[in-house]
């Protein structure tokens, strides 16, 4: 029952916040804050239900299988993390939006609806429930990106929407394939259903897979790319570096810290329930590892080149998603190879790094929000030296940077060490394991390099404009601090998790609760071998900062944007492909279809709808009404938009039939 309240309470509250805000903005802000805090308190009640509690909710007439929710260790923790992130960003938003009041009714409405939809995904007990709420949050979070309605925001928002819609279509196709091959979409039943498909198989195809097994594998690949679009996985990452800089900073924290994890959740649950343990699906694990490695390195390189604070943090999120995908791939690979101990390490490292990254990005993006609401700038050359005399802000950013860089005694070290250890465990199953290991260490070094770059730029170096530096040191003036006590509590309070979760006793206990893998409690995080990996990665990072960043990526003492614009994947590949290969033939076909409809209408006018001469010209007869109505509809029916609208309605009808048939 608690799960159902966590999902639907914020959605209903969001609908109530809209009319409330039109009458009293202060009441609306307080109402949203209370709802967010209540969501957090309710989520904590899931801990009283034990390791596993489940509840089912059937919504008859919409989905034949209903909506089902379940709260085990992993889902309970992420339901709490989700509520905590929303409560933290909600409190910070009270100050962030103090001077910007336009569009807040819309913003708060969709913030609360997205909260409910995110909880719906995190607590879902089957893939169809995940899909329903995944699609809801894809559209509601679109309003966060477009919130400021600038030219850059509009472009980024439509890129985000395009990727979200494309990912949703691919995901739905994957669900149909998996449902047809395995016979179920429930997480608890998928593993046994897939195993049954193997036991019941005959000789299979020449590739070694029967039709059902091939459908399961094809479905899993589609699900990987469908959820990967939201996670920011290469090659569907194009929205992420563009959306974060234009979205409000509290929304950026949620986009990076939580919504990317929604995609990871779907990949993780599908991989571990449908694919893990099946030797024939080892190639699927290799695919995840390949995509994870590219995502991890590309995101880190983009972050090194970036000269925008929020864009750097966005590219960092992309890189960290790559680390998490490496963990999922290793968990599946080791499970397929029968290495259950190594698979447990990979699974524990994956979920722990998800939690760490969420909390780290809450801190870092809120710090970026403080910069924005004080000086309304993000370029590193312009914000240089802003935090020199702001010790609380400096300490919080330093803790977040140390955590994400994997420095020992901070939270990222534990999770990254577990992931690194799983790569070593898989050396016998993966020929390229040494290459993957060094790629992992290199990406970790890049993380330390770009976080060092940000910290030194904003909090240590002086601005090249002495007058600007003096204004930064004085603060905003008129006796107003650079942030209020509520914002300070959110930022510094969340940064303390970097220290708390950096202790192996705490992190390993949390990982054991989330995964059920109790052997993790005996993991020696600070062994010489594990410390060696961290030291190598940090040394690589120090080298990258001292040579490439300071010598090659700076010109005349300023940070230079040297990333070639032509390497933008959206402009280089997706738009040309979309317009020249897809839309051009479709537009020609649609034009032919529209003209054919015009010919039918013209034929009807000459025959059935032909005007007849009548002796009496009485008004309001049946023929007059018919002719008047036809004359009004004629311009509409002649348009290309009308033809496309009817085509879309037909596609929607077909889609509805497919949903009913497949469930």
C-alpha positions in Angstrom: 0.0 0.0 0.0 2.9 2.4 0.8 4.2 1.8 -2.7 1.0 2.9 -4.3 0.8 6.0 -2.2 4.4 6.9 -3.1 3.5 6.7 -6.8 0.1 8.4 -7.0 0.3 11.0 -4.1 2.7 13.3 -5.9 0.8 13.1 -9.2 -2.4 14.1 -7.5 -0.6 16.8 -5.5 0.9 18.2 -8.8 -2.6 18.5 -10.2 -3.7 20.4 -7.1 -0.6 22.6 -7.1 -1.5 24.2 -10.4 -4.7 25.9 -9.4 -3.3 26.7 -6.0 -0.4 28.6 -7.6 -2.7 30.7 -9.7 -4.2 32.1 -6.6 -1.3 32.2 -4.1 2.3 31.4 -5.2 3.7 31.3 -1.6 1.1 28.8 -0.6 2.0 26.7 -3.7 5.7 26.7 -2.9 5.0 25.6 0.7 2.6 23.0 -0.5 5.1 21.5 -2.9 7.8 21.5 -0.2 5.4 19.7 2.2 4.5 17.1 -0.4 8.2 16.4 -1.1 9.1 16.0 2.5 6.0 13.8 3.1 7.1 11.6 0.2 10.5 11.2 1.9 9.0 10.3 5.2 6.6 7.8 3.6 9.5 6.2 1.6 11.3 5.5 4.9 8.4 3.4 6.0 9.4 0.9 3.4 12.3 0.0 5.6 9.9 -1.3 8.3 8.4 -3.8 5.8 11.6 -5.9 5.9 13.8 -6.9 3.1 11.0 -7.7 0.8 7.4 -6.3 0.7 5.1 -6.4 -2.3 1.9 -4.9 -3.3 -0.2 -5.2 -6.5 -2.5 -2.6 -7.9 -4.7 -3.4 -10.8 -6.0 -0.6 -13.0 -8.7 -2.4 -15.0 -9.7 -1.4 -18.5 -6.4 0.3 -19.3 -3.8 -2.5 -19.0 -4.9 -6.1 -19.0 -2.1 -7.0 -16.6 -2.7 -4.0 -14.3 0.1 -2.0 -12.6 2.2 -3.9 -10.1 4.7 -2.6 -7.5 7.2 -4.3 -5.3 9.8 -3.1 -2.7 12.8 -5.3 -2.1 16.2 -4.0 -0.8 17.3 -2.4 -4.1 14.0 -0.8 -4.9 13.4 0.4 -1.3 16.8 2.2 -1.3 16.2 3.8 -4.6 12.7 4.9 -3.7 14.2 6.6 -0.7 17.0 8.1 -2.8 14.5 9.4 -5.3 12.4 11.0 -2.5 15.5 12.5 -0.9 16.7 14.0 -4.2 13.3 15.6 -4.7 13.1 16.9 -1.2 16.6 18.4 -1.4 16.2 20.0 -4.8 12.7 21.3 -3.7 14.2 23.1 -0.7 17.0 24.5 -2.7 14.5 25.6 -5.4 12.8 28.0 -2.9 15.8 30.2 -3.1 16.9 29.4 -6.6 13.5 30.6 -8.1 13.1 33.5 -5.7 13.9 36.1 -8.4 12.6 34.0 -11.3 8.8 33.5 -11.0 7.7 33.0 -14.6 6.5 29.6 -15.5 6.7 28.2 -12.0 3.2 26.8 -12.0 4.1 24.6 -14.9 7.4 23.7 -13.4 6.0 22.6 -10.1 3.2 20.7 -11.7 5.5 18.6 -13.8 8.1 18.2 -11.0 5.5 16.5 -8.8 4.1 14.4 -11.6 7.6 13.3 -12.6 8.3 12.4 -8.9 5.3 10.0 -8.9 6.3 8.5 -12.3 9.9 8.0 -11.2 8.7 6.2 -8.1 6.5 4.2 -10.3 9.5 3.0 -12.3 11.7 2.3 -9.3 9.0 0.3 -7.5 7.7 -1.5 -10.5 7.4 -5.3 -10.4 7.3 -5.8 -14.1 8.6 -4.2 -17.3 5.1 -3.1 -18.5 4.6 -1.0 -15.4 8.1 0.3 -15.8 7.3 1.3 -19.4 4.1 3.1 -18.5 5.7 5.4 -16.0 8.9 5.6 -18.0 6.9 7.2 -20.9 5.1 9.5 -18.5 8.3 10.9 -17.0 9.9 11.2 -20.5 7.2 13.8 -21.5 6.9 15.5 -18.1 10.6 16.1 -17.7 10.7 17.6 -21.2 9.2 20.7 -19.6 12.3 21.0 -17.3 14.6 21.4 -20.2 12.5 23.9 -22.1 11.6 25.8 -18.9 13.6 29.0 -19.7 12.3 29.0 -23.3 15.5 30.4 -24.8 16.6 29.4 -28.2 19.2 27.0 -26.8 16.6 25.6 -24.3 14.1 24.9 -27.1 16.7 23.2 -29.3 17.9 21.1 -26.4 14.4 20.2 -25.3 13.4 18.9 -28.7 16.6 16.9 -28.9 15.7 15.4 -25.5 12.1 14.7 -26.7 13.3 13.1 -29.9 15.6 10.8 -28.1 13.0 10.0 -25.5 10.3 9.2 -28.1 12.7 7.1 -30.2 13.8 5.3 -27.1 10.3 4.6 -26.0 9.4 3.1 -29.4 12.4 0.9 -29.3 11.6 -0.1 -25.8 8.1 -1.0 -26.6 9.2 -3.2 -29.5 11.6 -4.9 -27.1 8.8 -5.6 -24.6 6.7 -7.2 -27.2 9.5 -9.5 -28.3 10.4 -10.4 -24.7 6.7 -11.1 -23.8 6.3 -13.3 -26.9 9.5 -15.2 -26.3 9.4 -15.6 -22.5 5.7 -15.4 -21.9 6.0 -12.9 -19.0 7.4 -9.5 -18.2 7.4 -9.9 -14.4 10.9 -9.5 -12.9 10.3 -12.4 -10.5 9.2 -14.8 -13.2 11.6 -13.8 -16.1 14.6 -15.8 -15.0 12.6 -19.0 -14.7 10.7 -18.3 -17.9 13.9 -17.8 -19.9 15.5 -20.9 -18.3 12.4 -22.9 -19.3 12.7 -21.6 -22.9 16.2 -23.1 -23.0 15.1 -26.4 -21.4 12.2 -26.8 -23.8 14.3 -26.0 -26.9 15.3 -28.4 -29.5 18.4 -28.1 -31.7 17.7 -24.4 -32.3 18.9 -22.4 -35.3 22.3 -22.6 -36.8 23.4 -19.8 -34.5 22.4 -22.0 -31.5 19.2 -20.3 -30.6 15.6 -21.3 -31.1 13.0 -18.8 -32.3 11.9 -18.1 -28.7 15.4 -17.6 -27.5 16.2 -15.3 -30.4 13.2 -13.2 -29.6 14.3 -13.0 -26.0 17.7 -11.8 -27.0 16.4 -9.4 -29.6 14.0 -8.0 -27.0 16.8 -7.6 -24.5 18.8 -5.6 -27.1 15.9 -3.3 -27.8 15.3 -2.8 -24.1 19.0 -2.0 -23.7 18.8 0.8 -26.3 15.3 1.9 -25.2 16.3 2.4 -21.5 19.8 3.5 -22.6 18.4 6.5 -24.3 17.2 7.9 -21.0 20.4 6.8 -19.2 22.6 8.8 -21.6 24.3 5.7 -23.1 26.3 6.1 -26.3 25.2 6.6 -29.1 21.9 8.0 -27.6 23.7 10.4 -25.3 23.3 13.5 -27.5 20.6 15.1 -25.3 22.5 15.0 -22.1 25.3 17.6 -22.7 22.8 20.0 -24.2 19.9 19.6 -21.7 21.8 20.2 -18.5 23.3 23.7 -19.2 19.9 25.1 -20.2 17.7 23.5 -17.5 17.4 25.1 -14.1 20.1 23.7 -11.8 17.7 21.8 -9.4 16.2 20.1 -12.5 19.7 19.3 -13.7 20.4 17.6 -10.4 17.3 15.4 -10.9 18.1 14.8 -14.6 21.6 13.7 -13.8 21.1 12.1 -10.4 17.8 10.3 -10.9 16.4 10.2 -14.4 19.5 8.7 -15.8 19.1 6.0 -13.2 15.6 5.3 -14.4 17.2 4.0 -17.6 19.8 2.1 -15.7 17.1 0.5 -13.6 15.4 -1.0 -16.6 18.7 -2.2 -18.1 19.8 -3.7 -14.8 16.6 -5.5 -14.0 16.2 -6.9 -17.5 19.8 -8.0 -17.6 19.9 -9.7 -14.2 16.5 -11.4 -14.6 16.2 -12.4 -18.2 19.8 -12.7 -19.4 22.1 -13.5 -16.5 23.1 -17.1 -16.1 22.4 -18.1 -19.7 25.7 -19.1 -21.4 24.2 -18.5 -24.9 23.7 -14.8 -24.1 27.3 -14.0 -23.2 27.5 -11.8 -26.3 24.8 -9.5 -24.8 27.2 -8.9 -21.9 30.0 -8.1 -24.3 27.7 -5.6 -26.0 26.9 -3.8 -22.7 30.6 -3.7 -21.9 31.5 -2.2 -25.3 28.8 0.4 -25.1 29.7 1.1 -21.4 33.4 1.5 -22.2 32.7 4.0 -25.1 30.2 5.9 -22.9 32.7 6.0 -20.0 35.6 7.3 -22.0 33.7 9.7 -24.4 31.9 11.4 -21.5 35.2 11.9 -19.7 36.9 13.3 -22.7 34.0 15.7 -23.4 34.1 16.8 -19.8 37.9 17.6 -20.1 37.2 19.8 -23.2 34.2 21.6 -21.8 34.5 25.2 -20.5 30.9 25.4 -19.2 30.4 24.4 -15.5 27.1 22.6 -16.0 28.1 21.0 -19.3 31.2 19.6 -17.6 29.0 18.0 -14.9 26.6 16.7 -17.5 29.4 15.0 -19.5 30.7 13.7 -16.2 27.3 12.1 -15.6 27.5 10.4 -19.0 31.0 9.0 -18.1 29.7 7.7 -14.7 26.8 6.0 -16.5 29.5 4.2 -18.5 31.1 3.0 -15.2 27.7 1.6 -14.1 27.1 -0.1 -17.5 30.5 -1.7 -17.1 29.3 -3.1 -13.8 26.1 -4.5 -15.4 28.0 -6.0 -18.2 30.5 -7.7 -15.9 27.6 -9.0 -13.7 26.0 -10.6 -16.7 29.2 -12.0 -18.1 30.4 -13.5 -14.8 26.9 -14.9 -14.2 26.9 -16.5 -17.7 30.3 -18.0 -17.0 29.2 -19.5 -13.6 31.4 -17.0 -11.6 28.7 -16.2 -9.0 31.2 -14.5 -6.6 32.5 -12.1 -9.2 28.9 -11.5 -10.4 28.0 -10.5 -6.8 30.9 -8.1 -6.7 29.9 -6.5 -10.0 26.2 -6.2 -8.9 27.1 -4.7 -5.6 29.5 -2.2 -7.2 26.8 -1.3 -9.8 24.0 -0.4 -7.3 26.4 1.3 -4.9 27.8 3.5 -7.7 24.3 4.4 -8.7 23.6 5.6 -5.2 26.9 7.4 -4.9 26.5 9.2 -8.2 22.9 10.3 -7.4 24.1 11.9 -4.1 27.2 13.4 -5.6 25.3 15.1 -8.4 22.8 16.5 -6.0 25.7 18.3 -4.3 27.6 19.4 -7.4 24.6 20.7 -9.4 23.3 22.6 -6.4 26.7 24.2 -6.0 26.5 25.1 -9.7 23.0 26.5 -8.9 24.5 28.8 -6.3 26.9 30.2 -9.0 24.0 30.7 -11.4 21.7 32.5 -9.0 24.5 34.8 -7.9 26.2 35.8 -11.1 24.1 34.1 -13.9 27.1 32.8 -15.7 28.5 29.3 -16.4 31.6 29.9 -18.5 34.7 28.9 -16.6 36.6 32.0 -17.6 33.8 34.2 -16.3 33.1 32.3 -13.0 36.8 31.9 -12.3 37.6 32.7 -8.6 33.9 32.9 -7.6 34.3 30.6 -4.6 37.7 31.7 -3.3 36.2 33.2 -0.1 33.2 30.9 0.3 34.5 28.1 2.6 31.2 26.2 2.9 30.6 26.0 -0.8 34.3 25.1 -1.4 34.1 22.3 1.1 30.9 20.8 -0.3 32.3 20.9 -3.9 35.6 19.4 -2.8 33.8 16.5 -1.1 31.7 15.9 -4.2 34.8 16.0 -6.4 36.8 13.6 -4.2 33.8 11.2 -4.1 33.3 11.1 -7.8 37.1 10.8 -8.4 37.3 7.6 -6.4 39.8 9.0 -3.8 40.2 6.6 -0.8 38.0 7.3 2.2 35.3 8.8 0.0 32.2 7.1 -1.4 33.2 6.7 -5.0 36.3 4.7 -4.0 34.3 1.8 -2.6 32.0 1.4 -5.6 34.7 1.9 -8.2 37.0 -0.6 -6.4 34.2 -3.2 -6.5 33.7 -2.6 -10.3 37.5 -2.8 -10.8 37.7 -6.0 -8.9 34.9 -7.5 -11.0 36.9 -6.8 -14.2 39.8 -8.7 -12.7 37.5 -11.5 -11.8 36.4 -11.8 -15.4 39.9 -12.0 -16.9 39.4 -15.7 -17.7 36.1 -15.0 -19.5 37.0 -12.0 -21.5 40.1 -11.8 -23.7 40.1 -8.1 -23.7 39.9 -7.8 -19.9 43.3 -6.1 -19.6 42.3 -3.5 -22.2 39.0 -2.9 -20.4 40.8 -2.6 -17.1 43.2 0.1 -18.4 40.3 1.9 -20.1 38.5 1.9 -16.7 41.6 3.3 -15.0 42.1 5.9 -17.7 38.4 7.1 -17.5 38.8 7.3 -13.7 41.9 9.4 -14.2 40.0 11.7 -16.6 37.4 12.1 -13.8 40.0 13.3 -11.4 41.5 15.7 -14.0 38.3 17.5 -14.9 37.1 17.7 -11.3 40.5 19.1 -10.3 40.1 21.6 -13.2 36.7 22.8 -11.9 37.7 23.0 -8.3 40.9 25.0 -8.9 39.2 27.3 -11.5 36.2 28.2 -9.3 37.6 28.0 -5.8 41.4 28.6 -6.0 42.4 30.7 -9.0 41.8 34.4 -9.3 39.7 35.9 -12.1 41.8 37.7 -14.7 39.5 40.8 -14.2 40.6 42.3 -10.8 37.3 44.2 -10.5 35.2 41.1 -11.1 37.3 39.2 -8.6 36.7 41.9 -6.0 32.9 41.7 -6.6 33.1 37.9 -6.1 35.0 38.3 -2.9 32.5 40.9 -1.5 29.5 38.8 -2.3 26.2 39.8 -3.7 26.1 43.0 -1.5 23.3 44.7 0.5 23.9 42.4 3.4 22.6 39.4 1.5 24.6 36.2 1.7 25.4 34.2 -1.4 23.0 31.5 -0.2 20.5 31.1 2.6 20.6 28.6 5.5 18.2 26.3 3.8 20.3 26.0 0.7 23.4 25.6 2.7 21.9 22.8 4.7 20.9 20.9 1.5 24.3 21.4 -0.1 26.6 20.7 2.8 24.3 18.0 4.3 24.2 16.1 1.1 28.0 16.4 0.7 28.5 14.6 4.1 27.3 11.4 2.4 30.6 11.4 0.5 32.3 10.8 3.9 29.7 8.5 5.4 29.5 6.2 2.4 33.3 6.2 2.1 33.5 3.9 5.1 33.6 0.2 4.0 31.4 -0.9 6.9 28.6 1.5 5.8 28.9 1.0 2.1 29.2 -2.8 2.2 26.3 -3.1 4.6 24.2 -0.9 2.2 25.3 -3.0 -0.8 24.4 -6.2 1.0 20.9 -4.9 1.8 20.3 -3.8 -1.8 21.6 -7.0 -3.4 21.2 -9.7 -0.8 24.9 -10.7 -1.4 26.1 -11.0 2.1 29.7 -12.0 1.1 30.3 -8.4 0.3 30.6 -7.7 4.0 34.0 -9.4 4.0 35.3 -7.3 1.1 38.7 -5.7 1.9 38.4 -2.3 0.3 41.8 -1.0 1.5 44.0 -3.9 0.5 47.2 -2.9 -1.2 46.0 -4.3 -4.5 42.8 -2.2 -4.4 44.7 0.9 -3.3 47.1 0.4 -6.1 44.4 0.7 -8.7 43.1 3.9 -7.1 46.6 5.4 -7.0 47.3 4.5 -10.7 44.0 6.2 -11.7 44.7 9.3 -9.6 48.2 9.5 -11.0 46.8 9.4 -14.5 44.4 12.2 -13.6 47.2 14.4 -12.2 49.2 13.9 -15.3 46.2 14.8 -17.6 45.6 17.9 -15.6 49.2 19.1 -15.6 49.9 18.5 -19.3 46.8 18.3 -21.6 44.5 20.6 -19.5 47.0 23.3 -18.5 49.2 23.2 -21.6 47.0 22.1 -24.5 43.4 23.1 -23.5 44.3 26.7 -22.4 45.2 29.7 -24.6 46.8 32.8 -23.1 45.8 31.8 -19.6 42.1 31.2 -20.5 40.2 28.0 -20.8 39.6 27.4 -24.5 36.7 25.4 -26.1 38.7 23.3 -28.5 36.3 20.5 -29.1 35.5 20.5 -32.9 31.9 21.5 -33.6 31.8 19.1 -36.5 32.1 16.1 -34.1 28.6 16.8 -32.7 27.0 13.4 -33.3 23.5 15.0 -33.7 24.6 17.4 -36.4 27.1 15.0 -38.0 25.0 11.8 -38.2 21.4 11.9 -36.8 20.0 15.0 -38.5 21.4 14.1 -42.0 20.2 10.6 -41.6 16.8 11.6 -40.3 16.1 14.2 -43.0 17.8 12.7 -46.0 17.2 9.0 -45.5 14.0 8.8 -43.4 11.9 12.0 -43.7 12.5 12.7 -47.4 11.1 9.4 -48.7 8.3 9.5 -46.1 7.4 13.1 -47.0 7.2 12.1 -50.7 5.0 9.1 -49.8 2.8 11.2 -47.6 2.5 13.9 -50.3 1.3 11.2 -52.8 -1.1 9.9 -50.1 -2.4 13.4 -49.5 -2.9 14.1 -53.2 -4.7 10.8 -53.6 -7.0 11.8 -50.8 -7.6 15.1 -52.6 -8.4 13.2 -55.8 -11.0 11.2 -53.9 -12.5 14.3 -52.4 -12.6 15.9 -55.9 -14.3 12.8 -57.2 -16.8 12.9 -54.4 -17.6 16.6 -55.1 -18.3 15.7 -58.8 -20.5 12.8 -57.8 -21.9 12.2 -54.4 -21.5 15.8 -53.1 -22.4 17.5 -56.4 -24.5 20.6 -55.9 -28.0 20.3 -57.2 -30.1 23.0 -58.7 -33.3 23.5 -56.8 -36.2 25.8 -57.6 -36.8 26.9 -54.0 -33.9 28.3 -52.0 -35.3 27.6 -48.6 -32.9 28.1 -45.7 -32.0 25.5 -43.1 -32.9 22.5 -45.1 -30.9 19.3 -44.9 -29.1 20.1 -48.1 -28.1 23.6 -46.9 -26.7 22.2 -43.7 -24.8 19.5 -45.6 -23.4 22.0 -48.1 -22.5 24.5 -45.4 -20.7 21.9 -43.3 -18.9 20.6 -46.4 -17.7 24.0 -47.3 -16.4 24.5 -43.8 -14.6 21.2 -43.8 -13.2 21.4 -47.3 -10.2 23.6 -46.6 -9.3 21.4 -43.6 -9.6 18.1 -45.5 -7.5 19.4 -48.3 -4.5 20.1 -46.1 -1.4 17.9 -45.7 -1.8 18.2 -41.9 -5.2 16.6 -42.0 -3.9 13.6 -43.9 -1.0 13.2 -41.5 -3.4 13.5 -38.5 -5.6 10.7 -39.9 -2.5 8.6 -40.5 -1.4 9.1 -36.9 -4.8 8.2 -35.6 -4.6 5.0 -37.6 -1.2 4.2 -36.1 -2.5 4.9 -32.6 -5.4 2.5 -33.2 -3.0 -0.2 -34.4 -0.8 0.4 -31.4 -3.8 0.1 -29.0 -4.7 -3.3 -30.6 -1.1 -4.5 -30.3 -1.1 -3.6 -26.6 -4.4 -5.5 -25.9 -3.2 -8.5 -27.9 0.2 -8.7 -26.3 -1.0 -8.5 -22.7 
